[in-house]
Amino acid sequence: MTSREQVRASTSDLRRDPLAVVVAAAMLVTSLGFAAVDAIDRESVELLAVVSLLGAVILVIRCLAVFGRATDLGLLVLLVGSVFWFYAPALSVAFSYEQWYQQAAHLIIDNRHALKAFVAVNLFVFMVTVGYCFGGSWALSRRLVAIVGRDEWPAQRRLIALMFTGAFGALLFYVGFSGGVGDAVEYILGSRTVKKPWDADGNYGTGLTPLHIICNGTLIFVASSGMYLLVEGRVRGWWLRISLALLALLCGAVSMVGSGTRSVTILILAPAVLLYFRHRIAGAWLAGAHRVLVLCVIGAVAAVVANAQLSHRSGLEFEGVPAVEVQHNDFFTKTAFGFAAHDRLGRYIWDSALLLIVSGPVPRALWPGKPESEVVVVFSDIYWGRDIKERGGNTMPSVLGQYYMSWGWFGVAEVGFVLGWLVRTGDKFARLVKRGSPLLVPYALFLAYLFVGFRFLGLNFFTPAALSVVWTRVLTSGSHRVRARAFVRSA
């Protein structure tokens, strides 16, 4: 097969099959119909929740059918994310006693806000499928491959040395600015309940915050790529496997416990899981089951440590302010609160997620007036009834609430189309590299970021994905000189 035939054959079936778009369009039209007749009674809301979830499940099943042949992850991640963050919680609340007649500190919602949220979620999913059908170009994906690095792991010694060096440098930052190993451990175990030298003052960073973001992103990259190598069985020698496992566990635990958020857990564990099943879903599922066991053991230990810390901080206070309560996955209701917050505010905010991500790494000392997310500030003030600039912490209205509060219905449609377009470009990028390639780690981290981004699109969790590109470039920079000695087994 020629290279041109390979590119033609690698085009996803979904691009030529309008079924996903048709199903998503039917879901959108259904929700618009319910909203048009103001169907806010209990039975109507329950029916809409069931129909919407059923449509989303059909989309996931269709995507899995295509995914089984094409090994594309992007659309699947966005659809599963929609079910996890929106549709499943909506069904649960719809069949609850109070439904969406709820009240926050200064905000009251009802089933009318829920109807708007259903329209928003279905519009988002529809635009995701449209964006995915028309997303990206092979030329752009090839350029991204050239930017990220070489499609070859370096020699074993070089790889392990670089990973240990990066992890050591990141850990040294925390030890050095904590005043010693003991203080660093205390700060990390304290999670959000103690103020650290590198923490934000309120919601503004200190001079050390950019270094903390870089070091935390490095730890996430080392942990996620280390587990990917272990699960794929790419490391030879038991002592190296044990060393790499301990390094991944240490980096993952420090990052998860220190940050005190489950989103970091997803960023660390998701790449290995996604890439493992990407390689094996079309083949023998049980092949290499011991490698899945390695991942499960490491992930379970890290999750237990993180969850124990989250439970610990949930009952404590930070400088007299109750610690931020751990949120569940019901960001459908948060979207409804986002609509209510916009109605109360009476204006659009015009936030730009891209501008926030680009300006975020610049220290505020160098750019005192740099942009900040007014959506988070306004929504937290209305939802919690407190000024987070002074007291710290925040809460988010979901990515759909974020874009509706900023740009209205256009924002909801735009973010859906752009994310669909981006994941299509990412899937084409992944098609251009071989199985087991180091270039797949940034791809998987980007998808993990998008899954987490259903809560809110911003800089914090985008940084590990961006840094993974830098680290992959560094790790593979010498791979062309040691290609004959590369330890990664060919697929």
N, C-alpha and C positions, 0 to 999 in steps of 0.2 A: 504494500500500500504506500503510495507516495505521500509526501508531507501535506500536499493540498487535500488529498483524500482523507487523511487523518483529521485535519481541521474540520472538513465537511462532516465527517462521521461523528466528531466529538460535539457537534451542536446538539443541545438538549432537545429531546422530544417535545418538551413543554413549549418551546418557542413556536412549533408548528401546530400545537394542539391548543385550541381556545377553551378547552373545558374548564380550566381553573378560572379564567377570566369570566366565563359565563356563570359559574357557580357563585363567584364573588359578587358579580353584578346582581344576581338574583337576591343574594343576602342584603345588598345595599337597597335595592328597590323595596324589599319587604319591610325593612326598618323605616324607610321613608314613608311607606304607606301607613304604618302604625303611628308615626309621628304626625302625619297629615290629618288623621282623624282623632288625634289627641287620645289615643288608647292607653290611659294610665291606670285602668282598673287592674286588680290583682291578676285575674285570669289572662288578660291580654299581655301583661308584662311577663308572666310565666311562659306563655306561648312563644313570645318573641325571643326570650332567653333560650328556650329549647331549640327553636328553629335556627338561631344564630350559631349555637354550639354545634348542631348537627351539620350545618354548612361548613363550619371550620374543620370538623372531623373529616368530612368528605374531601376537603382540600388537602389535608394532611395525608390521607390514604392515597389520593391521586399522586401526591408528591413522592410518597414512599415507593409507589409503583415505578415512577420514572427514575427515582433515586437508586433503586435496585439495579438499574442498568447503566445509569450515567454517573453515579457517585458524586452528584452535586449536593452540596450541603446548604447553600445560602437560603434558598426559598424555604426549605424545610425548617431551618432555625427560626425564621421570621414567623412562619405559621404556627409552629409549636410554641413560640414565645407569645403569640396572640392568644392561643388557648390557655396557656399557663397564667398570664398576667391579666387577661380580660375576660374571655368567654367562660371559663370554668368558675371563676369567682362570681361572675354575673349570674350564672345559673344558681349558685348556692344562695346568694342574697335574694334572688327572685322568689325562691321557695321558702324564705324565712318569714317570720311573723310580721316584722316591721317593713320589709322590703327596703326601699330607699328613702323612707321618711326618717331622716337622720339629722343630727345636729353636731357641729364642731363648736369651737369656742365662740366664733362670731359668724357662723355660716350654717344655713339650713338648706337642705336639699329635699326633693321629693321625686316621685316617679317621672315627672316631666324632665328633670335633669337626667334621669336614667335613659329616657328615650333619646335625648340628644347624644348621650354617650354611646348608645347602640348604633346610631347613625354614624358617629365619628369613627368607631372601631370598624364598622363594615366598610366605610369609605376608605379608611386606611388600608384594609386588607385588599380591597379592589384595586387601589392604586399600586400596592406592592406587586400584585400579579401583573398589572399592565407594565410597570417599570421593569419587572423581571423579563417579560417577553421582548422588550426592546432595549435591554440593558447592555452597555459596554460594547467594546470592539476588540477583536483579536489583536490589532496593532497596539492598543493601549495596554492590554494584558501582557504582551511581549515586552513592552517598555517597562512595566512594573517588575517583571521577572529580572530584567537587567539591573534595575535599581536595587532590588532587595538583596541580591547576591548570586552566588554560583549554586548550581543544582547538584551539589556534592558535599557531603560531610567531610571535614578535614580528617587527618590522621587521628587515631584514638588518643594519643598522648597530648596532642595539641588541643583537641576538643575538651578533654577533661581538665587540662591545665587552665584554659581560658574560662571555663565555667566556674572552677574553684576560685580563680582570681577575681572574677566579677562578684561572686557571692561574698568573698572575703572583704573586698573593698566596700560593698554595701553594708555588711555587718560592722565593719570598722567605723563607719560613719556614726552608727547608733551608739557604739561603745564609747567613741571619742567624745561626742557631744553630750553624753549622759554622765560622764565623770567616772566611768568604770563599768566592768562587766555586770556587777551586782546591781548598779543603778539602772543599767540598760534593761536588764531582765525585769526589774520592778516596773519601769515605764511601760514595757511591752505587755506585761501581764495586766497592768492597769487599764490597758486599752483606752476607751474614751472617758474613763472615770478619773484620769489624772492628766494634768497638763504637762506636755513634754516640751523641751526646748525648741523642737522643730514644728510644733503644732501651730495651727492658726490662732490668732488673737481675735476672738469672736469668730467672724467668718473671713478674716483677712490673714494672709500668711506672714510669717516672719522672714528674716533674711535666710534662714535655713530651710524654709519650706520647699523651694525648688529642688534643693539637694535631696531632701527627703522623698519627694516625688520620683526623682531619678533612681534613688536607691531602692525604693519600694517596687518600682517597675522592674528593676533588675532582678530582685528576689522573685517576683512573679514569673519572669521569663525563665530563670534558672529552674524554678520548681516545675513549671509546666513542660518545658522542653526536656528536663531530666526524666519526668514520668513518661513522656512520650517515647523516649529512647528505651526505657525499661519495658514498657508495655509492648513495644514493637520487637523487643529482643535484639536490639542493635548493638549492645555492648558485650564484648567478649571478656571472659574472666570474672569469676565470682567475686573476687575482692573489689574489682572496679564496679560491679553491679551493686554491691553492698554500699560502697562509698558514695556512689551516685544516688542511691536510694536515701541514704542518711542526709546527704546534702539537699536533695529535693524536699525531704520532710522538714528539715531545719528551716530552709528558706520559706517554705509554704506556711509553717506554723508561725514564724516571726511576722510574716506579712498579714496572715489572717487574724491572729490574735491582736497584733499591734493596731491594726486598723479597726477591728471590731465590727466588720460588716460581712454579710454573707455574699455580697457581690464579688469580693476578692476570692472567696472559696470557689465560685463559679469560674472566674478567670483562670484559676490554677488547675482545676480538675477538668474543665470542659475540653481544652485542646486535645488531651490524650484520648478522652472518650470519643470525641467527634472523629478524630483521624483514625482511631482503631476501627470503628465501625464503618467508616468510609472505605477502608481497604478491604473489609471482610463481609460487608452486607450482601454482596453478590456471590460470595463463595461459602466456604464451610464456616458456620458460626462458631462451632466448638473448637476449631483449630486454634491452638495456642491459648487454651483456656487458662493455663497457668499464668499467662501474662496479664489477663484480666484480673486474676487474683492478686497479682502484685499491685496493680492500680487500686483495687478495692481496699487492700490493707493500708496502703499509704493514705488514700483518701479518707478512709474511716477514722484513722488515728488523727489526721488533721482536722476532720470535721468534729470529732469529739472534743478536741482541745478548743476549737473555735466556738462551738455551741456552749461549752462550759463557761467560756469567757463572756459570751453574750448574755447568758443567764445571770452571771455575776454582776455585770454592769447595769443590767436592767433595773436593779433595785437600789442603785447607788445614786449619788448626786455629784454634779460637777460644779464646783464653786457655788454651792447653794441652789443650783438649778437642777431639777430632776433629770437624770440621764435620758437620752433620746430613746423612746420606746421602740423596740424592734418591730418593724412593720411586716405584716404578712403579704401575700402576693395579690391582694385585692386592689389592683390599680384601676380596675373598672370604676369602682366607687370613687377613687381619687380623681378619675377623669370627670365624673359627675360633679364633684366638688370644684374642679377646675372651671366648669361652666358656670357654677354658682358664683365663684370668685370673680370671674369676668363680669357677670351681671352686676355684682356689688361695686366693682371698680368703675365700670362704665366706660372703659377705653381699652384699646389694645396697647401692648407693651413694646412691641417691635424688638424683641430679643433675637439675637442671631447666634445659634449654636456654633457655627463655623468660626465666627469672630471670637467667641469665648474660648474655643479650643486653641486658636492661633495665639491669642494674647495671654492665655493662662500661664505658660511657662515663664513669662517676663516678670521679674520681681516687682512688687508694688513700689519698692523704694526707687526703682528706676523709672517706673511709669505710674505715678500716684493716681492718675485719673483713668487707668485702664478699665475697659468694660467689665461689668459684673452681671450676674444673672438677676435681673430685677424680678423675673417670674418667681424664683425661689424666695426672694425677700418678701414680695407682696403676698404670695400664697401662704407662706409660713406665718406671716403676720395675721392674715385673715383666718387661717385654719386653726392656728395655735393661740392667737391673741398675744403674741410677744414679738419684740424686735430682735431678730436673730443677729443683727449687726452688733448688738451690745451683749447678748447673752449666749451666742453660739448655737449650733445645731441647725437643722433645717428639715423640712418635709417637702415632698415633691408631688405635683399633680399628674404624673405620668407624662410620657413623651407627647401624648395627644393633648393633654391639658396644657402642656408647655407650649405647643405650637398653636393651639387655639387661642390661648391667652395672648400670644404674640401676634399672630397673623390671621386669626379667624379660620373659617372653613378652608380658605386657600392654603393655610399652613398645614392643616391636617392632610389634605390631598398631596401637597408638595412633599412632605416628609415621607409619605408612603411611597410615592413614585421614586424619589431619590434613593431610599433604602433598597427598593427592589432593583433599581438600576445598578447600585453599588454591589449588591451581593451577586448579581449576574456577572459583573466584571470580575469579582473575586472567584467565582466558579470557573470562569474561563482561564483565569490566572492559574488555578489549581490544575486544570487540564493540561497545561503546558509544561508541568514539571513531573518528574517520575515519582513513583510511590516511595515513601520513606524520605523524601527530600527535606532538607532543613527549611526550605522556603515555605513549607506547609504550616510551620509553627506560627509565623505572623498571620497567615490566612485564618487559621483556627482561632487565634487570639482576637482577631478582628470580629469574627462571628460571635465569639463569647461576649465581646464588648457590646455588640448590637443586642444580644439577648438581655444583658444587664441594662442596656440603654432604654428598654421599655419603661423603666422607671423615670429616667431623665437622661437626655443627651448632653453631656458636658465633658470637661477635661479630665476629671479625676480618674475614671476608668478607661479613658482613651489612651492615657500615657503608656501603660504597659504594652498595648498593641503597637504604638508608635516606636517605643524603645526596642521592641522585638525586631523591628526592621533594622535598626542600628546594630544590635547584637548579632543578628544573622549575617549581616554584611561583614562584621568583624570575624565571626567564626569561620566563614567560608572564604575569607580573603586569600588564604594560602592553599586552598584545596586543590587548585590546578597544579601546584608543584608536587603534591603528594598523592595524586590521583591513583597511582598504581598501588599505594599502600593504604588507601582508605579502608577503614574497618567496617563500613556499612555494607551489609550484604545486599546484592542486587535483588530486586523483586522477582 
